[in-house]
C-alpha cells in the first residue's frame, strides 16, 4: 500500500489520529492548469471555453511546510466560480497572481510554479502543522475557508479582508483543495461539522462565508428582521445560502431563478416569493451597449406585486453586468445593493439618478474574514444552515464538474471527491444528522 493509501485507510477506518505517525508522501494528485496552455482558448467567446480541456489531474510534489501552515489530507472538495475563471484563463491567467505572490518572500516563492493546483474548498484531516501552530494537530478533522492573509500590515487588523496581502487560496495562491493533499495557513482551518459527510462538509466553505458577510455581517448589508431581500440566482451556489440566511434571519426573500425546477428548490427551502425570470422573459439589455429601463420598471412592478407594494431593502447582487442596472433601479429609497463576483461580466452600468436621488448605497463585498467564516461554519455545525450539494464527481472528472458550473447546468453546489472513495462517508454524529436529513438532501438530484 502506498503512503497516501495508508493515510486514506486510517481515515476511512475512523483512526484519523493515527495519520500523525504515518509518513507524508513525496507527491500527490492535484487538479491543475498549466502555464504553457494559457493561450489554448484564444479567439473563443467565454461561453465556448471548455474547462475539461484545461483542467488536468497531475502528480505533483508535496510542497514544503512553512511556519503557521498545515498540510491537509483532502477527502472532498467543491467547485466555485473562481475555478471556472481559472480554467478559462479569465479575466487573466492565475499564473500572474502566483508570480506576484512569489515575489513577496522566499516562502511565498513556492507558489510560483508552471502549474497551479486549484480549488478553494476542502474537508479533510490535518497531516502536519508547521512551527507556531497551536490550535490544530495531526488527526483533526477540518474544513478550510479560503482567506489567505499575511497580516503584517496594520490594514488587516480591523478586518482581515482589508489586508494589503489578502488572497483567495487556490485561486490567487497555489496548492488548493481540488487535490489529495492541500497546503493552507492554519488560520484557515475550522472544525468539520460532525453530522455531515466529507463531500457535504466541503461544499459550503466559500459560498457560505461569502453569503454571510455579504448579507448578514456589518461589513455587508447588515440584514435585519423583516427586510425584503432580492436574491439573484437564489438556487445557485451563492444564492442558495443567501436564501437560507434571509429565511433564518427573519427577512423576506424574493428569489429570482431561471426555471421552474429552480423555483421548486427555493420553495423547498421555505421561500414563498419567487420570480422565474425566464418565464417572465425579462430582457434588461436591448443590445450589447444599451439597457432597457422599461424592463427594469416591469421587473420592479413584479417585485411589488409579490411583496404587497414594497421594494427590496437589500439586493443581493452577484450576476453583475446583466442584472446590475435592474438591481440599482429595484432597491427601495435608501436601500442597499451589495455586490460580489459579477459572473455575467465586471463592467457594470446603471442609471445613477436612481442611486443618488434615492440615497441608495452600493457595497462591495469579497469573501469573508476569519471571524465571519467561523460564524458561518458554526451555523452549519449547529444545523441552522445546511449544505446545498446537488451532485458529486470524482477527482478525475473535475473538468466536467467545472463545466456544469460554467454553463449553469447545476443547482446549489457541485462537489468533488478526493481521497474519499465514495459518497456518504465521514459522518460522526448520526443522531444530529437524522434531525436534519431532509434539509441536508434538499438539493440532491436537482
BASELUM-781036 format. One line per field, with one value per residue (C-alpha): residue number from 0; residue in three letters; x, y, z. Coordinates in Angstrom, 1 decimal, always signed. Example, Ala and Ser with C-alpha at 12.3 -4.5 7.8 and 13.67 -1.06 7.14 Angstrom:
% BASELUM-781036
k	c(0_1)
r	c(ALA_SER)
xx	c(+12.3_+13.7)
yy	c(-4.5_-1.1)
zz	c(+7.8_+7.1)
***
This chain:
% BASELUM-781036
k	c(0_1_2_3_4_5_6_7_8_9_10_11_12_13_14_15_16_17_18_19_20_21_22_23_24_25_26_27_28_29_30_31_32_33_34_35_36_37_38_39_40_41_42_43_44_45_46_47_48_49_50_51_52_53_54_55_56_57_58_59_60_61_62_63_64_65_66_67_68_69_70_71_72_73_74_75_76_77_78_79_80_81_82_83_84_85_86_87_88_89_90_91_92_93_94_95_96_97_98_99_100_101_102_103_104_105_106_107_108_109_110_111_112_113_114_115_116_117_118_119_120_121_122_123_124_125_126_127_128_129_130_131_132_133_134_135_136_137_138_139_140_141_142_143_144_145_146_147_148_149_150_151_152_153_154_155_156_157_158_159_160_161_162_163_164_165_166_167_168_169_170_171_172_173_174_175_176_177_178_179_180_181_182_183_184_185_186_187_188_189_190_191_192_193_194_195_196_197_198_199_200_201_202_203_204_205_206_207_208_209_210_211_212_213_214_215_216_217_218_219_220_221_222_223_224_225_226_227_228_229_230_231_232_233_234_235_236_237_238_239_240_241_242_243_244_245_246_247_248_249_250_251_252_253_254_255_256_257_258_259_260_261_262_263_264_265_266_267_268_269_270_271_272_273_274_275_276_277_278_279_280_281_282_283_284_285_286_287_288_289_290_291_292_293_294_295_296_297_298_299_300_301_302_303_304_305_306_307_308_309_310_311_312_313_314_315_316_317_318_319_320_321_322_323_324_325_326_327_328_329_330_331_332_333_334_335_336_337_338_339_340_341_342_343_344_345_346_347_348_349_350_351_352_353_354_355_356_357_358_359_360_361_362_363_364_365_366_367_368_369_370_371_372_373_374_375_376_377_378_379_380_381_382_383_384_385_386_387_388_389_390_391_392_393_394_395_396_397_398_399_400_401_402_403_404_405_406_407_408_409_410_411_412_413_414_415_416_417_418_419_420_421_422_423_424_425_426_427_428_429_430_431_432_433_434_435_436_437_438_439_440_441_442_443_444_445)
r	c(UNK_UNK_UNK_UNK_UNK_UNK_UNK_UNK_UNK_UNK_UNK_UNK_UNK_UNK_UNK_UNK_UNK_UNK_UNK_UNK_UNK_UNK_UNK_UNK_UNK_UNK_UNK_UNK_UNK_UNK_UNK_UNK_UNK_UNK_UNK_UNK_UNK_UNK_UNK_UNK_UNK_UNK_UNK_UNK_UNK_UNK_UNK_UNK_UNK_UNK_UNK_UNK_UNK_UNK_UNK_UNK_UNK_UNK_UNK_UNK_UNK_UNK_UNK_UNK_UNK_UNK_UNK_UNK_UNK_UNK_UNK_UNK_UNK_UNK_UNK_UNK_UNK_UNK_UNK_UNK_UNK_UNK_UNK_UNK_UNK_UNK_UNK_UNK_UNK_UNK_UNK_UNK_UNK_UNK_UNK_UNK_UNK_UNK_UNK_UNK_UNK_UNK_UNK_UNK_UNK_UNK_UNK_UNK_UNK_UNK_UNK_UNK_UNK_UNK_UNK_UNK_UNK_UNK_UNK_UNK_UNK_UNK_UNK_UNK_UNK_UNK_UNK_UNK_UNK_UNK_UNK_UNK_UNK_UNK_UNK_UNK_UNK_UNK_UNK_UNK_UNK_UNK_UNK_UNK_UNK_UNK_UNK_UNK_UNK_UNK_UNK_UNK_UNK_UNK_UNK_UNK_UNK_UNK_UNK_UNK_UNK_UNK_UNK_UNK_UNK_UNK_UNK_UNK_UNK_UNK_UNK_UNK_UNK_UNK_UNK_UNK_UNK_UNK_UNK_UNK_UNK_UNK_UNK_UNK_UNK_UNK_UNK_UNK_UNK_UNK_UNK_UNK_UNK_UNK_UNK_UNK_UNK_UNK_UNK_UNK_UNK_UNK_UNK_UNK_UNK_UNK_UNK_UNK_UNK_UNK_UNK_UNK_UNK_UNK_UNK_UNK_UNK_UNK_UNK_UNK_UNK_UNK_UNK_UNK_UNK_UNK_UNK_UNK_UNK_UNK_UNK_UNK_UNK_UNK_UNK_UNK_UNK_UNK_UNK_UNK_UNK_UNK_UNK_UNK_UNK_UNK_UNK_UNK_UNK_UNK_UNK_UNK_UNK_UNK_UNK_UNK_UNK_UNK_UNK_UNK_UNK_UNK_UNK_UNK_UNK_UNK_UNK_UNK_UNK_UNK_UNK_UNK_UNK_UNK_UNK_UNK_UNK_UNK_UNK_UNK_UNK_UNK_UNK_UNK_UNK_UNK_UNK_UNK_UNK_UNK_UNK_UNK_UNK_UNK_UNK_UNK_UNK_UNK_UNK_UNK_UNK_UNK_UNK_UNK_UNK_UNK_UNK_UNK_UNK_UNK_UNK_UNK_UNK_UNK_UNK_UNK_UNK_UNK_UNK_UNK_UNK_UNK_UNK_UNK_UNK_UNK_UNK_UNK_UNK_UNK_UNK_UNK_UNK_UNK_UNK_UNK_UNK_UNK_UNK_UNK_UNK_UNK_UNK_UNK_UNK_UNK_UNK_UNK_UNK_UNK_UNK_UNK_UNK_UNK_UNK_UNK_UNK_UNK_UNK_UNK_UNK_UNK_UNK_UNK_UNK_UNK_UNK_UNK_UNK_UNK_UNK_UNK_UNK_UNK_UNK_UNK_UNK_UNK_UNK_UNK_UNK_UNK_UNK_UNK_UNK_UNK_UNK_UNK_UNK_UNK_UNK_UNK_UNK_UNK_UNK_UNK_UNK_UNK_UNK_UNK_UNK_UNK_UNK_UNK_UNK_UNK_UNK_UNK_UNK_UNK_UNK_UNK_UNK_UNK_UNK_UNK_UNK_UNK_UNK_UNK_UNK_UNK_UNK_UNK_UNK_UNK_UNK_UNK_UNK_UNK_UNK_UNK_UNK_UNK_UNK_UNK_UNK_UNK_UNK_UNK_UNK_UNK_UNK_UNK_UNK_UNK)
xx	c(+0.0_+1.3_+1.9_-1.1_-3.1_-2.1_-3.3_-6.6_-7.2_-6.5_-9.1_-11.7_-11.2_-12.1_-8.5_-7.7_-5.4_-3.1_-2.1_+0.4_+2.6_+2.4_+4.9_+3.8_+4.2_+6.5_+3.8_+0.0_-2.6_-4.0_-6.2_-4.1_-4.0_-0.7_+1.2_+2.1_-1.6_-2.9_-3.5_-5.4_-8.8_-7.6_-10.3_-13.2_-16.1_-16.1_-19.2_-17.4_-14.3_-14.3_-12.8_-12.4_-9.6_-7.7_-8.1_-5.7_-5.2_-1.4_+1.0_+2.8_+5.3_+4.1_+5.1_+7.4_+5.5_+6.2_+5.6_+1.9_+0.8_-0.8_-0.8_-4.3_-5.3_-8.3_-11.3_-13.5_-13.7_-16.1_-16.4_-16.6_-16.8_-13.2_-12.2_-14.2_-12.4_-9.1_-9.9_-10.8_-7.9_-10.2_-10.1_-6.3_-4.4_-3.9_-0.2_+0.1_-1.3_+1.2_+4.1_+3.2_+2.8_+6.1_+7.9_+6.7_+9.1_+11.3_+8.5_+5.9_+8.2_+7.0_+3.7_+5.2_+5.2_+4.5_+1.4_-1.4_-3.2_-6.7_-9.7_-10.9_-12.8_-11.9_-12.9_-10.2_-7.7_-4.7_-1.5_+1.2_+1.4_+4.3_+6.2_+4.0_+0.7_-1.0_-4.7_-4.6_-2.8_-2.4_-5.6_-8.0_-11.0_-11.4_-12.8_-11.0_-12.1_-10.2_-8.8_-5.0_-3.7_-0.2_-1.3_+2.0_+0.3_-1.9_-4.7_-5.8_-6.1_-9.6_-10.9_-8.5_-10.2_-8.6_-5.0_-2.7_-1.6_-5.1_-5.6_-8.0_-6.4_-6.5_-7.2_-4.5_-2.3_-1.2_-1.7_-5.5_-8.2_-9.1_-6.4_-5.4_-3.3_-3.6_-1.4_-3.2_-2.4_-3.5_-5.8_-7.9_-8.9_-12.3_-13.9_-15.6_-19.4_-19.7_-23.1_-22.0_-20.3_-16.9_-18.5_-21.3_-18.9_-16.6_-19.3_-20.4_-17.0_-16.5_-20.1_-21.5_-18.9_-19.3_-23.1_-22.7_-20.5_-22.4_-25.9_-25.6_-22.4_-22.0_-19.3_-22.0_-25.7_-26.3_-29.7_-32.4_-35.7_-38.4_-36.0_-37.2_-34.2_-34.0_-31.7_-30.5_-29.7_-31.4_-31.0_-27.3_-24.1_-24.1_-27.8_-28.9_-27.1_-28.4_-31.9_-31.3_-29.8_-32.7_-35.2_-33.2_-32.8_-36.4_-36.1_-38.4_-36.5_-37.7_-35.9_-35.0_-34.4_-34.3_-36.5_-39.5_-37.1_-35.0_-38.2_-39.2_-35.9_-36.4_-39.9_-38.4_-36.1_-39.1_-39.2_-42.6_-41.9_-40.3_-39.7_-38.9_-37.0_-37.2_-40.9_-41.3_-38.8_-37.0_-34.6_-32.7_-30.4_-31.7_-28.3_-24.7_-24.5_-28.0_-30.2_-34.0_-35.3_-38.9_-37.8_-36.4_-39.8_-41.6_-39.3_-39.8_-43.6_-43.4_-41.5_-44.1_-46.8_-45.3_-44.4_-47.6_-46.2_-42.7_-39.4_-36.3_-34.4_-31.4_-30.4_-28.1_-26.1_-23.6_-24.5_-23.1_-23.3_-26.5_-28.6_-26.9_-28.9_-32.1_-30.7_-30.0_-33.4_-35.3_-33.8_-36.1_-35.2_-32.4_-31.8_-28.6_-27.2_-24.4_-22.3_-19.7_-18.5_-20.0_-20.3_-22.0_-19.4_-17.4_-18.3_-21.5_-23.8_-26.6_-28.6_-27.0_-30.1_-31.8_-28.9_-28.1_-31.6_-32.9_-30.0_-29.2_-25.9_-23.7_-21.5_-18.7_-18.3_-15.5_-15.4_-15.2_-12.7_-11.9_-14.5_-17.2_-16.2_-16.1_-19.6_-20.9_-19.4_-20.8_-24.3_-23.7_-22.4_-25.5_-27.8_-29.2_-27.8_-27.4_-25.2_-26.7_-24.9_-26.7_-24.1_-20.6_-17.9_-14.7_-11.4_-10.8_-14.0_-13.3_-13.4_-16.9_-17.9_-16.5_-18.3_-21.6_-21.0_-19.7_-22.9_-25.2_-26.3_-26.3_-28.2_-26.6_-23.0_-21.2_-18.8_-15.6_-14.3_-10.6_-9.4_-12.9_-13.6_-17.3_-20.1_-21.7_-18.5_-17.2_-20.4_-19.5_-22.9_-25.7_-28.3_-27.8_-27.8_-31.1_-32.7_-31.6_-31.5_-34.3_-32.7_-29.3_-30.6_-32.8_-30.7_-29.9_-30.9_-32.0)
yy	c(+0.0_+3.5_+6.1_+8.0_+4.8_+4.2_+7.7_+7.2_+3.8_+5.2_+8.0_+5.6_+3.3_+6.1_+6.4_+9.9_+10.5_+7.9_+10.0_+11.9_+8.8_+8.0_+9.3_+12.1_+11.1_+12.9_+13.6_+13.6_+14.1_+17.6_+19.3_+21.7_+24.3_+24.7_+27.8_+26.7_+26.4_+29.8_+30.7_+27.5_+29.3_+32.3_+33.7_+31.9_+33.5_+32.8_+30.6_+28.4_+27.7_+24.2_+23.5_+19.8_+20.7_+22.9_+21.1_+18.2_+15.7_+15.7_+14.1_+17.0_+17.3_+17.9_+21.5_+22.4_+23.1_+26.6_+28.3_+28.8_+26.4_+22.9_+20.1_+18.5_+15.2_+16.2_+13.9_+16.1_+19.5_+21.5_+23.7_+27.5_+30.0_+31.1_+27.6_+28.2_+31.5_+29.8_+27.1_+29.5_+31.9_+34.9_+37.7_+37.0_+33.7_+33.0_+32.5_+36.3_+36.0_+33.3_+35.2_+38.4_+36.3_+34.6_+37.9_+38.6_+36.3_+33.2_+31.1_+32.6_+31.7_+28.1_+29.2_+30.5_+27.3_+26.4_+24.6_+25.8_+23.3_+24.9_+24.7_+26.9_+24.4_+21.2_+18.8_+16.5_+15.6_+17.6_+15.7_+18.0_+21.5_+24.0_+25.8_+28.1_+26.3_+25.6_+25.2_+22.3_+18.9_+15.9_+13.9_+16.9_+16.6_+20.1_+22.2_+25.2_+28.7_+30.3_+33.5_+33.6_+36.6_+37.7_+40.2_+42.1_+45.3_+47.3_+47.5_+44.0_+44.0_+45.5_+43.4_+40.8_+41.2_+44.7_+43.4_+44.5_+40.9_+39.3_+36.5_+33.7_+30.3_+28.0_+31.0_+33.6_+31.0_+27.5_+24.1_+24.4_+22.0_+20.1_+17.6_+14.7_+17.0_+20.7_+23.4_+26.0_+28.6_+27.2_+30.2_+28.9_+25.8_+25.3_+22.1_+19.8_+19.7_+16.2_+15.3_+15.8_+13.6_+14.7_+16.0_+17.8_+19.4_+20.5_+22.2_+25.3_+26.9_+29.7_+30.4_+30.1_+32.5_+34.9_+35.0_+35.5_+38.6_+39.9_+39.7_+39.3_+40.9_+44.6_+44.6_+43.8_+44.6_+44.1_+42.4_+42.7_+41.0_+42.0_+43.2_+42.4_+40.8_+40.4_+37.4_+36.8_+33.1_+32.1_+28.4_+28.6_+28.1_+31.5_+32.4_+29.2_+30.3_+33.9_+32.4_+30.4_+33.3_+35.5_+32.9_+32.1_+35.7_+36.7_+38.5_+38.2_+36.7_+37.4_+34.7_+35.2_+32.0_+30.8_+27.7_+26.0_+23.4_+26.1_+27.7_+24.4_+24.2_+27.7_+26.6_+23.5_+25.8_+27.7_+30.7_+31.9_+34.9_+33.7_+35.2_+32.9_+35.4_+33.0_+32.6_+36.4_+36.8_+39.9_+41.4_+44.1_+44.8_+46.0_+45.4_+44.9_+48.6_+49.7_+48.7_+48.9_+50.9_+49.7_+46.2_+47.5_+49.0_+45.8_+43.9_+46.3_+46.1_+42.3_+42.6_+44.9_+42.6_+39.8_+41.9_+43.8_+47.0_+47.0_+47.4_+45.5_+46.8_+44.8_+43.5_+40.5_+41.0_+38.7_+38.2_+41.7_+43.3_+41.5_+42.5_+45.4_+48.2_+46.4_+45.9_+49.6_+50.5_+48.0_+48.8_+50.9_+54.5_+54.4_+50.7_+48.7_+46.9_+44.6_+43.1_+40.5_+38.1_+39.6_+36.2_+37.7_+40.5_+43.0_+46.3_+47.3_+50.0_+51.7_+54.9_+57.0_+59.1_+56.1_+55.8_+59.4_+60.9_+58.0_+57.8_+54.2_+52.5_+50.1_+48.0_+45.8_+42.5_+40.0_+36.6_+36.9_+37.4_+34.5_+35.5_+35.7_+32.4_+30.8_+32.1_+30.8_+27.4_+27.3_+27.8_+24.8_+22.7_+23.6_+22.6_+26.1_+26.5_+23.4_+22.3_+22.7_+19.9_+18.6_+16.4_+15.0_+14.0_+12.0_+14.0_+12.7_+14.4_+17.8_+19.3_+18.1_+19.5_+22.9_+22.8_+22.2_+25.4_+27.3_+26.6_+27.0_+23.4_+22.8_+23.6_+24.6_+23.3_+20.6_+18.5_+16.6_+13.5_+13.4_+10.7_+9.7_+6.7_+7.2_+9.5_+9.1_+8.7_+10.8_+11.2_+11.2_+12.2_+10.2_+11.4_+15.1_+14.1_+12.3_+15.5_+17.5_+14.9_+16.3_+19.8_+18.3_+16.5_+19.3_+19.8_+16.2_+15.0_+18.5)
zz	c(+0.0_-0.9_+1.8_+0.7_+0.7_+4.4_+5.3_+3.4_+5.1_+8.6_+8.0_+6.5_+9.5_+11.8_+13.0_+11.9_+14.9_+13.5_+10.5_+12.6_+12.9_+9.2_+6.7_+4.3_+0.7_-1.7_-4.2_-4.7_-7.4_-7.9_-10.4_-12.3_-15.0_-16.9_-17.7_-21.2_-22.1_-21.1_-24.8_-25.6_-25.8_-27.7_-30.0_-28.3_-26.5_-22.8_-23.1_-25.6_-23.4_-22.1_-18.6_-19.5_-21.8_-19.4_-16.1_-15.6_-12.8_-12.4_-9.9_-8.2_-5.4_-1.8_-1.0_+1.8_+5.0_+6.4_+9.8_+10.6_+7.9_+7.7_+5.3_+5.0_+3.5_+1.4_+1.5_-0.6_-2.3_-4.4_-7.4_-7.2_-9.9_-9.3_-10.5_-13.7_-14.2_-13.6_-16.1_-18.9_-18.0_-17.4_-16.5_-16.5_-16.2_-12.5_-13.0_-12.8_-9.3_-8.4_-9.8_-7.9_-4.7_-5.3_-5.1_-1.5_+0.3_-0.1_+1.4_-1.0_-3.9_-3.5_-5.1_-8.4_-10.4_-14.1_-12.8_-10.5_-8.2_-7.9_-5.6_-2.7_-0.6_+1.3_+4.0_+5.3_+8.1_+9.3_+8.4_+9.7_+11.2_+10.9_+13.6_+15.6_+15.1_+18.5_+17.8_+15.4_+15.4_+13.1_+13.0_+13.4_+11.1_+9.5_+6.8_+5.4_+4.4_+1.5_+3.0_+2.7_+4.6_+5.8_+8.5_+8.6_+7.6_+10.0_+7.4_+8.1_+11.9_+12.0_+9.1_+7.6_+4.2_+4.1_+4.5_+1.7_+1.2_+1.2_-1.3_-2.1_-1.5_-4.6_-6.9_-6.1_-4.3_-5.2_-3.6_-3.5_-2.3_-5.6_-4.7_-2.4_-0.3_+0.2_+1.9_+3.9_+6.6_+9.9_+10.4_+7.5_+9.5_+11.2_+12.7_+10.3_+11.2_+12.6_+11.2_+7.6_+5.1_+3.7_+0.4_+2.3_+4.7_+1.8_-0.2_+1.9_+2.7_+0.1_-0.8_+2.8_+4.2_+1.2_+1.7_+5.4_+5.0_+2.1_+3.7_+7.5_+8.6_+9.5_+6.8_+4.3_+4.1_+7.9_+7.2_+9.9_+10.6_+8.1_+5.4_+1.9_+0.2_-3.6_-4.3_-7.8_-8.6_-5.5_-6.0_-7.1_-5.2_-3.6_-3.7_-2.0_+1.1_+0.9_+0.7_+3.8_+5.7_+4.8_+6.0_+9.1_+10.0_+9.7_+6.4_+3.4_+0.4_-3.2_-5.1_-8.7_-10.6_-14.3_-14.4_-12.7_-11.3_-9.6_-8.3_-6.7_-4.9_-3.4_-2.2_-0.7_+1.3_+2.6_+0.2_-1.0_-3.2_-6.4_-9.9_-12.8_-15.0_-18.0_-17.7_-17.4_-20.3_-18.9_-21.4_-19.5_-22.5_-25.8_-27.3_-26.2_-25.4_-24.4_-21.5_-21.4_-18.4_-19.3_-18.4_-15.1_-14.4_-15.3_-13.0_-10.2_-10.6_-10.3_-7.1_-5.6_-6.8_-4.7_-1.7_-1.4_-2.7_-1.1_-2.8_-1.7_+1.3_+0.1_-3.3_-3.1_-6.3_-7.9_-11.7_-12.4_-15.8_-16.9_-13.8_-12.1_-13.8_-12.7_-9.2_-8.7_-10.0_-7.9_-4.5_-2.3_-1.5_+1.0_+0.1_-0.3_-3.3_-2.0_-4.8_-5.4_-8.1_-11.4_-13.1_-16.2_-16.5_-14.5_-16.3_-14.6_-16.0_-14.2_-14.2_-11.4_-11.0_-9.2_-6.9_-5.9_-5.9_-3.9_-1.5_-2.3_-1.4_-3.3_-1.0_-2.4_-0.6_-1.1_+0.6_+4.5_+7.3_+9.7_+12.3_+9.7_+8.2_+11.6_+12.4_+9.1_+9.7_+13.3_+11.8_+9.6_+12.5_+14.6_+11.8_+11.3_+7.8_+5.5_+2.6_-0.8_-2.5_-5.6_-7.3_-6.7_-9.2_-8.7_-8.9_-12.4_-13.6_-12.1_-15.6_-16.2_-12.7_-13.6_-17.0_-15.2_-13.2_-16.2_-18.1_-15.2_-15.6_-11.9_-8.7_-5.4_-5.1_-7.1_-5.1_-5.9_-4.1_-3.5_-1.0_-0.2_-2.4_-2.4_-1.1_+2.3_+4.4_+7.4_+9.5_+13.2_+14.7_+13.2_+15.7_+14.7_+11.1_+11.4_+12.6_+9.6_+6.8_+4.7_+4.7_+4.0_+1.0_-0.3_-3.4_-4.1_-7.6_-8.5)
***
